[in-house]
Amino acid sequence: MEVQFRDGASGQLVGECADREIGLKYAADMNAGAAGAAENWVNGYMDSFTQWTYAKTAFDKWATEFAQRFRTLRNG
């Protein structure tokens, strides 16, 4: 995913970013430990087969990262 941010009035480029992570549709997130990862994987197993759920997960991740970055920039 690549993104460019442009000023709405001038069209000037004000920022850009790229996410180079390769999607792993069935990978377990180990941040919650092995038991948490296994539980999340099992609970989301059926949903992982739909295109929309997989895409929504990616968009949610990007939205969270954008919000964190904007918060950091705003706070200086």
C-alpha positions in Angstrom: 0.0 0.0 0.0 1.3 3.4 -0.9 -0.3 6.7 0.1 0.4 10.3 -0.8 -1.1 13.3 1.1 -1.7 16.4 -1.0 -2.9 19.9 0.1 -6.4 20.2 -1.1 -6.0 23.8 -2.2 -2.6 23.8 -3.8 -2.1 20.2 -4.7 1.3 20.3 -3.1 2.6 17.0 -1.8 2.7 17.2 2.0 3.5 13.5 2.9 3.7 10.0 1.7 4.2 6.5 3.1 4.3 2.9 2.1 3.5 -0.4 3.9 5.7 -3.1 2.5 4.4 -5.9 4.7 3.3 -8.9 2.8 0.0 -10.2 3.9 -0.1 -13.5 5.6 -3.7 -14.5 5.6 -3.4 -17.3 8.1 -0.5 -16.1 10.2 -1.1 -15.9 14.0 -0.4 -12.7 15.8 2.0 -13.6 18.6 1.7 -10.3 20.5 -0.9 -11.8 22.8 1.2 -14.9 23.5 0.7 -18.4 22.2 -2.6 -19.0 23.9 -4.0 -15.6 22.9 -2.8 -16.1 19.3 -4.4 -19.5 19.1 -7.7 -18.2 20.5 -7.8 -15.3 18.0 -6.9 -17.5 15.1 -9.6 -20.0 15.9 -12.2 -17.3 16.5 -11.4 -15.6 13.3 -10.7 -18.7 11.2 -14.0 -18.7 9.3 -14.0 -14.9 8.7 -10.5 -15.2 7.3 -11.9 -16.9 4.2 -13.8 -13.8 3.1 -12.1 -11.2 0.9 -13.7 -8.3 2.7 -12.6 -9.4 6.2 -9.0 -9.7 5.0 -9.1 -6.3 3.3 -10.9 -4.7 6.3 -8.2 -6.0 8.7 -5.5 -4.3 6.5 -7.4 -1.0 6.3 -8.0 -1.1 10.1 -4.3 -1.6 10.6 -3.4 1.3 8.3 -6.0 3.6 10.0 -4.5 2.8 13.4 -1.0 3.5 12.2 -2.1 6.8 10.5 -3.9 7.9 13.7 -0.8 7.2 15.9 1.5 9.0 13.5 -0.8 12.1 13.2 -1.1 12.1 17.1 2.7 12.1 17.3 3.1 14.9 14.7 0.4 17.0 16.4 2.1 16.7 19.8 5.4 17.7 18.4 
